[in-house]
Amino acid sequence: MAVEGCGSGVDSGFVPSVQDFDKKLAESDAYLQILIDQIKLFDDKIQNCKDDEQRKRIENLKDTTSSMVESIKHCIVLLQIAKSTINPVDSIYQPTPLDPPVSCTMPSQTVPMPESELAGKGEPRPSSLAVGPAVTTIGSHQTPTPNSTGSGQSVPSSSLTSPSHVNLSPNTVPDFSYSSSEDEFYDADEYYQTGSSPKRGMDSSESAAALTHSSTGTSLKRPDTAESLNSSMSNGTNDADQFDTHDDHDDGEGESVEEHKSVIMHLLSQVRLGMDLTKVVLPTFILERRSLLEMYADFFAHPDLFVSIGDHKDPKDRMVQVVRWYLSAFHAGRKGSVAKKPYNPILGEVFQCHWDLPGLENEENAETVSEGPVPWASKNNVTFVSEQVSHHPPISAFYAECYNKRIQFNAHIWTKSKFLGMSIGVHNIGQGCVTCLDYDEHYILTFPNGYGRSILTVPWVELGGECSINCSKTGYSATVTFHTKPFYGGKKHRVTAEIYPPNEKKSFCSVEGEWNGVMYAKYSNGENVVFIDTKKMPPVKKKVRKLEDQLDYESRRLWRDVTYNLKIRDIDSATEAKHSLEERQRAEARDRKEKESQWETRLFHEDGECWVYDDPLLKRQPSLKH
């Protein structure tokens, strides 16, 4: 009777679906995030514990809990693999008509995968899933794709059986990735093998010129003004087409659902029980086709908001304007529907650009700032330069200024990534400083963390963490909180800010909204206004010198072969071009080690824990005391 009752219960009861599975899995991941946050509390307990024996017990408990968290992470990933293996019909990546399918037979029972086939032929390079601040969201839900490396015969990674015969594209995913770990190519590409050589790539002599110090060392510093201006007018370029305002990430290429499916396939194919999940390799087409150094320029996509900080006479209004510019700085770099990651910059790489202020686009006979970071830009332009100043750890420094408005910004960021189950956390360590010369004010600010969520299903990005903006001279301060979405309820991309007067704990202005949407301000006098509406604020296009006018170590020229081949989807050539850059830089590093010499930065220098631009506006134009 018990059996009959059980059977009838099954027949008439709830039948779980794939959607139910996804919901439970997402719920498990949410609890995992809570557990990860709770582990951090152990550190406070250990620090405050005065009893040695008690401290040791807490440390052991922390270690045990951390091991349990790692096991849960692997369980979540393996459940994804099981789902994609047992339900391959919906998730097989279908090749385009231009790619003829290759028929291969899959075993009907489990076959252990040899260690050499773990990442495909010629792909022993581990790499991290570091999703940078430039990652953008994806629009619609898709079923995860099955386990496949995209090269040769594919076999299942779990004990579940697979169909005995399927059609696979020979190039479902690339053999190599351009998503280096935070240690970049030294760790990620140390064991690169050239068994299957790509068809063509960047000439090694070109990459050598891009990375090698000259005997005089002057070519690595700020370019000579006359040489730069002459170069910018070369090759038939005139005033009308002197600069390139096109961004590669404007193309929207690589945003098809099918390509996203192959991302899942590639991720799942690499996961094995016990492996380091931070070494999962991202497929090539997930890249944004621009350097991280160029991505930081998006902070100034609204240059008019930046330069208007000093236009306000009241220090209270200046702090409000700093917060307004800061909150407008995050939406511009996140376009498209597929999560993307910029190139990891090469040591010594530099990016330069400038913006015309709205209303001053057609300025005639404008006086240039020959001693500025972009010598061909005018005094009314906002100019920007960034440099990869360190490799271990990877640190980028960047600087911007407007000569006529007497305002500058200096910052450095060290990106550090961490695997969090079904998410990736990217910690942006560092700070920036807005300087208003006319008021001798310095606004010190920090940056939010980035999170790539649901990386094994439908990736989307959010910002999280509490940031601060402080002006020591006036005493005004602000806290900006980027809220991560809770599992149950809540909105995505929510941000709040509180702006405080000197020596008070009650704010006079509260801001709330979405950092990629509309934000509203409520003042202590009861006034409610739209603070920022990013939907009605198209970013101002930055102007970059054309490739033929750039120096060899400038970002777009340095990565031109990788970018071009990614655009035409020639993965082999893109791989070879990137590998050529990495090989050349490794050789340069070995040479410096043998000669016991240190790398010399081009435009920035280290000052304590900060990286400072060598010749800022503050140095060239002393502040006026008010």
C-alpha positions as CSV (number, residue, x, y, z in Angstrom):
1,M,0.0,0.0,0.0
2,A,2.8,2.3,0.8
3,V,4.4,1.7,-2.6
4,E,1.0,2.3,-4.3
5,G,0.5,5.5,-2.4
6,C,3.9,6.6,-3.3
7,G,3.4,5.8,-6.9
8,S,0.1,7.6,-7.1
9,G,1.7,10.5,-5.4
10,V,4.4,10.7,-8.1
11,D,1.8,10.4,-10.9
12,S,-0.4,13.2,-9.5
13,G,2.3,15.3,-7.8
14,F,4.7,18.0,-8.9
15,V,7.0,17.2,-11.8
16,P,10.1,19.4,-11.6
17,S,11.1,21.2,-14.8
18,V,14.4,22.7,-16.0
19,Q,13.1,26.1,-14.8
20,D,12.6,24.7,-11.3
21,F,16.1,23.3,-11.4
22,D,17.5,26.7,-12.5
23,K,15.6,28.4,-9.7
24,K,16.8,26.0,-7.0
25,L,20.4,26.3,-8.3
26,A,20.2,30.1,-8.2
27,E,18.8,29.9,-4.7
28,S,21.7,27.7,-3.7
29,D,24.1,30.2,-5.1
30,A,22.4,33.0,-3.2
31,Y,22.9,31.1,0.1
32,L,26.5,30.4,-1.0
33,Q,27.1,34.2,-1.3
34,I,25.7,34.6,2.3
35,L,28.0,32.0,3.5
36,I,31.0,33.6,1.8
37,D,30.1,36.9,3.5
38,Q,29.8,35.2,6.9
39,I,33.3,33.7,6.6
40,K,34.6,37.2,6.7
41,L,33.3,37.6,10.2
42,F,35.9,35.0,11.3
43,D,38.7,37.5,10.7
44,D,37.2,39.9,13.3
45,K,36.7,37.1,15.8
46,I,40.3,36.0,15.3
47,Q,41.6,39.5,15.7
48,N,39.7,40.3,18.8
49,C,40.3,36.9,20.5
50,K,42.9,37.2,23.2
51,D,42.9,33.5,24.2
52,D,45.5,31.6,22.1
53,E,43.6,28.3,22.3
54,Q,40.3,29.9,21.5
55,R,41.9,31.7,18.5
56,K,43.3,28.4,17.2
57,R,39.8,26.8,17.4
58,I,38.3,29.7,15.5
59,E,41.1,29.5,12.8
60,N,40.4,25.8,12.4
61,L,36.7,26.4,12.1
62,K,37.4,29.1,9.4
63,D,39.6,26.7,7.5
64,T,36.9,23.9,7.6
65,T,34.2,26.4,6.5
66,S,36.4,27.6,3.7
67,S,36.9,24.1,2.4
68,M,33.2,23.5,2.6
69,V,32.6,26.6,0.5
70,E,35.0,25.4,-2.1
71,S,33.1,22.1,-2.3
72,I,29.8,23.9,-2.7
73,K,31.2,25.9,-5.5
74,H,32.3,22.8,-7.3
75,C,28.9,21.1,-6.7
76,I,27.1,24.1,-8.3
77,V,29.3,23.9,-11.3
78,L,29.0,20.2,-11.6
79,L,25.2,20.4,-11.4
80,Q,25.4,22.8,-14.4
81,I,27.4,20.2,-16.3
82,A,25.0,17.5,-15.4
83,K,22.1,19.6,-16.6
84,S,23.8,20.4,-19.9
85,T,24.8,16.8,-20.4
86,I,21.4,15.3,-19.7
87,N,19.6,17.9,-21.9
88,P,21.9,18.4,-24.9
89,V,19.1,19.0,-27.5
90,D,18.4,22.5,-26.4
91,S,21.9,23.5,-25.8
92,I,24.0,22.2,-28.6
93,Y,25.7,25.2,-30.4
94,Q,24.6,25.2,-34.0
95,P,27.2,26.3,-36.5
96,T,26.4,29.0,-39.0
97,P,25.7,27.9,-42.6
98,L,29.2,28.9,-43.6
99,D,30.6,26.4,-41.2
100,P,30.0,22.8,-42.4
101,P,29.2,20.5,-39.5
102,V,31.7,17.8,-38.6
103,S,30.2,14.5,-37.7
104,C,31.8,12.7,-34.8
105,T,30.7,9.8,-32.7
106,M,30.4,10.2,-28.9
107,P,30.7,7.2,-26.6
108,S,27.5,6.0,-25.1
109,Q,29.1,5.5,-21.7
110,T,31.5,7.5,-19.7
111,V,35.1,7.7,-21.0
112,P,37.6,9.4,-18.7
113,M,39.2,12.4,-20.3
114,P,43.0,12.4,-20.5
115,E,44.7,15.2,-18.7
116,S,46.2,16.4,-22.0
117,E,42.8,17.0,-23.4
118,L,41.5,19.0,-20.5
119,A,41.6,22.3,-22.4
120,G,42.0,21.2,-26.0
121,K,45.1,20.7,-28.1
122,G,47.8,23.3,-27.6
123,E,45.8,25.0,-24.8
124,P,47.5,24.3,-21.5
125,R,47.5,27.9,-20.6
126,P,45.4,28.6,-17.5
127,S,43.7,32.0,-17.2
128,S,41.3,33.7,-14.9
129,L,37.7,34.8,-15.4
130,A,38.5,38.4,-14.6
131,V,35.5,40.3,-15.7
132,G,36.5,43.9,-15.6
133,P,34.4,47.0,-15.1
134,A,33.7,47.2,-18.8
135,V,31.6,44.1,-18.7
136,T,28.0,44.6,-20.0
137,T,24.8,42.8,-19.4
138,I,23.0,40.2,-21.5
139,G,19.4,40.5,-22.3
140,S,17.5,37.2,-22.5
141,H,17.7,33.9,-20.7
142,Q,19.2,30.9,-22.5
143,T,19.8,27.3,-21.6
144,P,23.4,26.5,-20.7
145,T,25.3,24.7,-23.5
146,P,26.8,21.3,-23.3
147,N,30.3,20.2,-22.5
148,S,32.7,20.7,-25.4
149,T,36.2,22.0,-26.0
150,G,35.5,22.7,-29.6
151,S,38.6,20.8,-30.9
152,G,38.5,17.2,-31.7
153,Q,36.2,14.6,-30.2
154,S,34.1,15.7,-27.3
155,V,33.4,13.5,-24.3
156,P,31.1,13.9,-21.3
157,S,32.7,15.0,-18.0
158,S,30.1,13.3,-15.8
159,S,28.7,9.8,-15.3
160,L,25.6,10.6,-17.3
161,T,25.3,9.1,-20.7
162,S,25.3,11.2,-23.9
163,P,23.7,10.7,-27.3
164,S,25.7,8.4,-29.4
165,H,25.9,10.7,-32.4
166,V,25.8,14.5,-32.7
167,N,27.1,17.1,-35.1
168,L,29.7,19.5,-33.9
169,S,31.3,22.5,-35.5
170,P,35.1,22.3,-35.7
171,N,35.4,25.8,-34.4
172,T,32.7,26.0,-31.8
173,V,35.1,27.8,-29.5
174,P,38.6,29.0,-30.1
175,D,41.7,27.0,-29.1
176,F,43.1,30.0,-27.2
177,S,41.8,32.8,-25.1
178,Y,42.8,36.5,-24.7
179,S,41.5,36.7,-21.2
180,S,44.7,36.6,-19.2
181,S,44.8,36.1,-15.5
182,E,45.6,39.0,-13.2
183,D,49.2,37.9,-13.5
184,E,48.8,38.4,-17.2
185,F,50.9,36.4,-19.6
186,Y,53.8,35.4,-17.3
187,D,51.6,33.0,-15.4
188,A,48.8,32.4,-17.9
189,D,51.0,31.8,-21.0
190,E,54.2,30.4,-19.5
191,Y,53.7,26.9,-21.0
192,Y,52.4,28.1,-24.4
193,Q,53.0,25.4,-27.0
194,T,53.1,26.1,-30.7
195,G,52.1,22.7,-32.0
196,S,49.4,24.1,-34.2
197,S,50.8,27.4,-35.5
198,P,48.3,30.0,-36.5
199,K,48.3,31.2,-40.1
200,R,49.7,34.7,-39.7
201,G,50.3,37.4,-37.1
202,M,52.0,40.6,-36.2
203,D,55.6,40.8,-37.3
204,S,57.9,40.3,-34.4
205,S,60.0,43.3,-35.3
206,E,56.9,45.5,-35.0
207,S,56.1,44.2,-31.5
208,A,59.8,44.7,-30.6
209,A,59.6,48.3,-31.6
210,A,56.5,48.7,-29.5
211,L,58.1,47.4,-26.3
212,T,61.8,48.0,-26.5
213,H,63.5,50.9,-24.7
214,S,65.6,53.0,-26.9
215,S,69.2,53.8,-26.1
216,T,68.4,57.4,-25.2
217,G,65.1,56.6,-23.4
218,T,63.4,59.7,-24.8
219,S,61.1,57.8,-27.1
220,L,59.4,56.2,-24.1
221,K,58.5,59.5,-22.5
222,R,56.1,62.2,-23.7
223,P,56.4,62.5,-27.5
224,D,58.0,65.7,-28.9
225,T,55.3,68.2,-29.7
226,A,56.5,69.1,-33.2
227,E,57.0,65.5,-34.0
228,S,53.6,64.6,-32.7
229,L,51.8,67.4,-34.6
230,N,53.7,66.6,-37.8
231,S,52.8,62.9,-37.4
232,S,49.2,63.7,-36.9
233,M,49.1,65.5,-40.2
234,S,50.9,62.8,-42.1
235,N,49.5,60.3,-44.6
236,G,47.2,62.8,-46.1
237,T,45.3,63.5,-42.9
238,N,43.7,66.9,-42.6
239,D,41.9,68.8,-39.9
240,A,38.6,67.1,-40.8
241,D,39.8,63.5,-40.4
242,Q,42.8,64.0,-38.2
243,F,41.2,62.0,-35.3
244,D,39.3,58.8,-35.1
245,T,36.0,59.0,-33.0
246,H,34.9,55.5,-33.8
247,D,35.0,52.9,-31.0
248,D,35.3,49.2,-31.8
249,H,32.7,48.4,-29.1
250,D,30.2,50.5,-31.0
251,D,30.0,47.8,-33.7
252,G,27.8,45.5,-31.6
253,E,29.7,42.5,-33.1
254,G,29.6,39.3,-31.2
255,E,26.3,39.7,-29.6
256,S,24.4,36.8,-31.1
257,V,22.7,34.3,-28.8
258,E,24.6,31.5,-30.5
259,E,27.9,33.0,-29.6
260,H,26.7,33.3,-26.0
261,K,25.8,29.6,-26.0
262,S,29.3,28.7,-27.0
263,V,30.6,30.8,-24.1
264,I,28.7,28.5,-21.7
265,M,30.0,25.4,-23.6
266,H,33.5,26.5,-23.3
267,L,33.3,27.3,-19.6
268,L,31.6,24.1,-18.7
269,S,34.0,22.0,-20.8
270,Q,36.9,23.2,-18.6
271,V,35.5,22.5,-15.2
272,R,36.7,19.3,-13.4
273,L,36.2,18.4,-9.7
274,G,39.1,19.7,-7.7
275,M,40.5,22.1,-10.3
276,D,41.1,25.8,-9.6
277,L,38.0,27.5,-10.9
278,T,39.8,30.8,-11.3
279,K,41.8,29.3,-14.1
280,V,38.8,28.8,-16.4
281,V,39.6,30.3,-19.8
282,L,37.3,32.7,-21.5
283,P,36.7,32.3,-25.2
284,T,38.2,34.9,-27.6
285,F,35.0,36.6,-28.8
286,I,34.1,37.7,-25.3
287,L,36.7,40.4,-25.6
288,E,35.7,44.0,-26.1
289,R,38.4,44.7,-28.7
290,R,39.9,47.5,-26.8
291,S,42.4,47.9,-23.9
292,L,41.6,48.4,-20.3
293,L,43.5,51.6,-20.5
294,E,41.0,52.9,-23.1
295,M,38.1,51.7,-21.0
296,Y,39.2,54.0,-18.2
297,A,38.7,57.0,-20.5
298,D,34.9,56.4,-20.2
299,F,35.0,58.1,-16.8
300,F,35.1,61.3,-18.9
301,A,32.4,60.5,-21.4
302,H,30.6,63.6,-20.0
303,P,33.5,66.1,-20.0
304,D,31.1,69.1,-19.5
305,L,30.1,67.7,-16.1
306,F,33.7,67.3,-15.1
307,V,34.9,70.8,-16.1
308,S,31.9,72.5,-14.5
309,I,32.9,71.5,-11.0
310,G,35.0,74.7,-10.6
311,D,32.3,76.9,-12.0
312,H,30.4,76.8,-8.8
313,K,31.3,79.5,-6.2
314,D,29.9,77.7,-3.2
315,P,32.0,74.7,-1.9
316,K,28.7,72.9,-1.2
317,D,27.7,73.1,-4.8
318,R,31.1,72.0,-5.9
319,M,30.8,68.8,-3.9
320,V,27.4,68.2,-5.3
321,Q,28.8,68.6,-8.8
322,V,31.7,66.2,-8.1
323,V,29.1,63.6,-7.0
324,R,27.0,64.3,-10.1
325,W,30.1,63.8,-12.4
326,Y,31.1,60.7,-10.5
327,L,27.7,59.0,-10.8
328,S,27.6,59.8,-14.5
329,A,30.9,58.0,-15.1
330,F,29.8,54.4,-15.1
331,H,27.2,53.9,-17.8
332,A,29.1,55.0,-20.9
333,G,31.4,52.0,-21.1
334,R,28.7,49.4,-20.8
335,K,27.1,48.8,-24.2
336,G,25.6,45.8,-26.0
337,S,24.0,42.7,-24.6
338,V,26.9,40.2,-24.2
339,A,29.3,40.4,-21.3
340,K,32.7,41.6,-22.5
341,K,36.2,42.1,-21.1
342,P,38.9,44.5,-22.4
343,Y,42.5,43.5,-23.2
344,N,44.9,43.3,-20.3
345,P,47.3,46.1,-21.0
346,I,51.0,45.4,-21.8
347,L,53.5,46.9,-19.4
348,G,54.4,50.4,-20.7
349,E,51.3,50.6,-22.9
350,V,49.9,54.1,-23.2
351,F,46.5,55.4,-24.4
352,Q,45.8,59.1,-25.3
353,C,42.6,60.9,-26.3
354,H,40.7,64.1,-25.9
355,W,37.2,65.4,-25.9
356,D,35.6,68.6,-27.3
357,L,33.4,70.3,-24.8
358,P,29.8,70.6,-26.0
359,G,29.4,74.0,-27.9
360,L,33.1,74.2,-28.6
361,E,33.4,71.5,-31.2
362,N,34.2,73.8,-34.2
363,E,36.7,75.9,-32.4
364,E,39.0,77.6,-34.9
365,N,42.7,78.6,-34.4
366,A,42.6,77.1,-30.9
367,E,45.8,77.4,-29.0
368,T,47.3,74.0,-28.1
369,V,48.8,72.9,-24.8
370,S,52.2,71.8,-25.9
371,E,53.3,70.7,-22.4
372,G,50.1,68.9,-21.7
373,P,49.4,65.1,-21.8
374,V,48.0,65.4,-25.3
375,P,50.1,68.1,-27.0
376,W,47.8,68.4,-30.1
377,A,44.7,69.2,-28.0
378,S,43.5,72.7,-27.4
379,K,43.2,74.6,-24.1
380,N,39.4,74.1,-24.1
381,N,39.7,70.3,-24.6
382,V,39.6,67.7,-21.8
383,T,42.7,65.6,-22.4
384,F,43.4,62.1,-21.1
385,V,46.3,59.7,-20.8
386,S,46.7,56.3,-19.2
387,E,49.6,54.0,-18.7
388,Q,50.1,50.4,-17.5
389,V,52.7,51.2,-14.8
390,S,53.1,47.8,-13.1
391,H,52.8,44.2,-14.1
392,H,53.0,42.5,-10.7
393,P,50.5,43.6,-9.4
394,P,48.7,44.8,-12.5
395,I,48.2,48.6,-12.0
396,S,46.9,51.2,-14.4
397,A,47.4,54.9,-13.9
398,F,45.5,57.6,-15.7
399,Y,45.3,61.4,-15.7
400,A,42.9,64.0,-17.2
401,E,42.9,67.8,-17.3
402,C,41.2,70.9,-18.9
403,Y,43.7,73.7,-19.1
404,N,41.3,76.6,-19.4
405,K,39.1,75.3,-16.6
406,R,42.1,74.7,-14.3
407,I,40.9,71.2,-13.2
408,Q,42.7,67.9,-13.2
409,F,42.1,64.2,-12.2
410,N,44.7,61.6,-11.2
411,A,44.0,58.0,-10.4
412,H,45.4,54.5,-10.2
413,I,43.5,51.2,-10.1
414,W,44.7,47.7,-9.4
415,T,42.1,45.1,-10.5
416,K,42.0,41.9,-8.5
417,S,39.5,39.1,-9.4
418,K,38.0,36.3,-7.3
419,F,35.8,33.4,-8.2
420,L,32.5,33.3,-6.1
421,G,30.6,30.2,-7.1
422,M,28.4,31.3,-10.0
423,S,29.8,34.9,-9.9
424,I,33.1,36.7,-10.4
425,G,34.1,39.5,-8.2
426,V,36.5,42.2,-9.4
427,H,37.9,44.4,-6.7
428,N,39.1,47.9,-8.0
429,I,41.8,48.8,-5.5
430,G,43.1,52.3,-5.6
431,Q,41.8,55.9,-5.6
432,G,41.4,59.0,-7.7
433,C,41.8,62.7,-6.9
434,V,39.9,65.7,-8.5
435,T,41.9,68.9,-8.1
436,C,40.3,72.3,-8.6
437,L,43.3,74.7,-8.9
438,D,41.4,77.9,-8.4
439,Y,40.2,76.8,-5.0
440,D,43.2,74.6,-4.0
441,E,40.7,71.7,-3.3
442,H,41.4,68.0,-3.6
443,Y,38.5,65.5,-3.7
444,I,39.7,62.0,-2.9
445,L,37.4,59.3,-4.2
446,T,37.4,55.5,-4.4
447,F,35.9,53.1,-7.0
448,P,33.2,50.4,-6.7
449,N,33.7,46.7,-7.3
450,G,32.4,44.8,-10.3
451,Y,30.5,41.5,-10.3
452,G,29.9,39.2,-13.2
453,R,26.8,37.3,-12.1
454,S,25.4,33.9,-13.3
455,I,28.5,33.3,-15.4
456,L,27.5,29.7,-16.1
457,T,24.0,30.6,-17.3
458,V,23.1,34.1,-18.5
459,P,25.9,36.5,-17.5
460,W,25.1,40.0,-16.3
461,V,27.1,42.6,-14.5
462,E,26.5,44.8,-11.5
463,L,28.5,47.2,-9.4
464,G,28.7,46.8,-5.7
465,G,30.3,48.3,-2.6
466,E,30.5,51.6,-0.7
467,C,32.7,54.4,-2.1
468,S,33.7,57.7,-0.5
469,I,34.4,61.2,-1.8
470,N,36.1,63.6,0.6
471,C,37.5,67.1,0.4
472,S,39.7,67.8,3.4
473,K,39.9,71.5,2.8
474,T,36.1,72.3,2.8
475,G,35.1,69.3,5.1
476,Y,32.4,68.3,2.7
477,S,32.1,64.5,2.0
478,A,29.9,61.9,0.4
479,T,29.2,58.2,0.5
480,V,28.1,56.4,-2.6
481,T,26.7,52.9,-2.2
482,F,26.3,50.6,-5.2
483,H,23.7,48.0,-4.1
484,T,24.0,44.4,-5.4
485,K,20.7,42.8,-6.2
486,P,19.3,40.5,-3.4
487,F,18.2,37.1,-4.5
488,Y,14.5,37.7,-3.5
489,G,13.1,40.9,-4.9
490,G,15.0,44.1,-5.3
491,K,16.2,46.0,-8.4
492,K,19.4,45.7,-10.4
493,H,21.9,48.5,-10.7
494,R,20.6,50.5,-7.7
495,V,22.8,53.2,-6.3
496,T,22.3,55.6,-3.4
497,A,24.4,58.6,-2.2
498,E,24.5,60.8,0.8
499,I,26.3,64.2,0.7
500,Y,27.3,65.7,4.1
501,P,28.3,69.2,5.2
502,P,31.4,69.7,7.4
503,N,31.4,68.0,10.8
504,E,27.8,66.8,10.6
505,K,26.4,63.3,10.4
506,K,23.1,64.3,8.7
507,S,23.2,64.6,5.0
508,F,21.8,67.7,3.2
509,C,21.3,65.7,-0.1
510,S,20.2,62.1,-0.8
511,V,20.5,60.6,-4.2
512,E,18.8,57.4,-5.3
513,G,18.2,55.6,-8.6
514,E,20.1,53.4,-11.1
515,W,23.6,54.1,-12.1
516,N,22.8,53.2,-15.8
517,G,19.4,54.9,-15.7
518,V,17.8,57.9,-13.8
519,M,18.9,59.2,-10.4
520,Y,16.9,61.5,-8.2
521,A,18.1,63.9,-5.5
522,K,16.2,64.9,-2.4
523,Y,17.5,67.9,-0.5
524,S,17.0,68.7,3.1
525,N,14.9,71.7,2.2
526,G,12.3,69.3,0.6
527,E,13.3,69.9,-3.0
528,N,13.2,66.8,-5.2
529,V,14.9,67.0,-8.6
530,V,16.2,64.7,-11.3
531,F,19.9,64.5,-10.4
532,I,21.1,62.6,-13.5
533,D,19.3,61.0,-16.4
534,T,21.8,58.8,-18.3
535,K,19.1,57.9,-20.8
536,K,19.0,61.5,-22.1
537,M,22.8,62.0,-21.8
538,P,24.6,60.6,-24.9
539,P,28.3,60.2,-24.2
540,V,30.6,62.7,-25.9
541,K,32.8,60.9,-28.4
542,K,36.5,60.8,-27.6
543,K,39.0,61.7,-30.3
544,V,42.0,59.4,-30.8
545,R,44.8,59.8,-33.3
546,K,44.5,57.5,-36.3
547,L,46.5,54.3,-36.1
548,E,49.1,55.5,-38.6
549,D,49.8,58.6,-36.5
550,Q,50.2,56.7,-33.2
551,L,53.4,55.7,-31.5
552,D,54.2,52.0,-31.4
553,Y,53.4,51.6,-27.7
554,E,49.9,53.3,-27.9
555,S,47.0,51.0,-27.2
556,R,45.2,50.9,-30.5
557,R,48.3,50.5,-32.5
558,L,49.9,48.0,-30.2
559,W,46.8,45.8,-30.3
560,R,45.8,46.5,-34.0
561,D,46.5,43.1,-35.3
562,V,44.6,41.4,-32.5
563,T,41.7,43.8,-32.9
564,Y,41.6,43.5,-36.7
565,N,41.7,39.7,-36.7
566,L,39.0,39.5,-34.0
567,K,36.8,41.7,-36.1
568,I,37.1,39.4,-39.2
569,R,37.0,36.4,-36.8
570,D,40.4,35.0,-37.8
571,I,41.1,33.5,-34.4
572,D,44.4,31.9,-35.4
573,S,45.9,35.2,-36.6
574,A,44.6,37.0,-33.5
575,T,46.2,34.4,-31.3
576,E,49.5,34.7,-33.0
577,A,49.5,38.5,-32.8
578,K,48.8,38.5,-29.1
579,H,51.3,35.7,-28.5
580,S,53.9,37.7,-30.3
581,L,53.3,40.7,-28.0
582,E,53.6,38.5,-24.9
583,E,56.7,36.7,-26.1
584,R,58.4,39.9,-26.8
585,Q,57.6,41.3,-23.4
586,R,58.8,38.1,-21.7
587,A,62.1,38.5,-23.6
588,E,62.3,42.1,-22.4
589,A,61.7,41.0,-18.8
590,R,64.4,38.3,-19.0
591,D,66.8,40.9,-20.4
592,R,66.1,43.3,-17.6
593,K,66.6,40.6,-15.0
594,E,69.9,39.6,-16.5
595,K,71.1,43.2,-16.6
596,E,69.6,43.8,-13.1
597,S,67.8,46.8,-14.4
598,Q,64.3,48.1,-13.5
599,W,61.4,49.0,-15.8
600,E,61.1,52.8,-16.2
601,T,57.6,54.2,-16.5
602,R,56.9,56.6,-19.2
603,L,54.5,59.3,-17.8
604,F,53.8,58.4,-14.2
605,H,55.9,57.9,-11.0
606,E,55.2,56.2,-7.7
607,D,54.6,58.4,-4.8
608,G,54.0,56.4,-1.6
609,E,51.1,54.1,-2.5
610,C,49.9,56.2,-5.3
611,W,50.9,56.7,-9.0
612,V,51.1,60.4,-10.0
613,Y,51.4,62.0,-13.4
614,D,54.8,63.5,-13.9
615,D,53.8,66.9,-15.2
616,P,50.3,67.7,-14.0
617,L,48.5,71.0,-14.4
618,L,48.9,71.7,-10.7
619,K,52.7,71.6,-11.3
620,R,52.6,73.8,-14.4
621,Q,50.0,76.3,-13.1
622,P,50.2,77.0,-9.3
623,S,46.9,77.3,-7.5
624,L,45.3,80.7,-6.9
625,K,44.7,81.2,-3.2
626,H,41.2,82.2,-2.2
